[in-house]
Amino acid sequence: MAQTVSNVLRVRFEKLVAESVKLVHAMTRYQFAVSDAALKIAPLRCHGGDMSLGEDELGGGRRVTDLR
């Protein structure tokens, strides 16, 4: 009798797990690529840096009037 894991054969289970691991690795690479691009657009401030924004500023070098 063939071994099963839950509702699938063990061989099919191992293939599904291997493919899922590949997808998770790919997703992780894409997330890092997106965050690297975001850091190029708006680098992090130094630890303890001034984070206060003026009345008419949203950060990132834009003012509220620029967004309308």
Residue pairs with C-beta under 8 A, 6 or more apart in sequence:
2 9
2 10
3 9
3 10
4 10
4 13
5 13
6 13
8 16
41 60
42 59
42 60
45 51
53 59
56 63
56 64
56 65
57 63
57 64
58 64
58 67
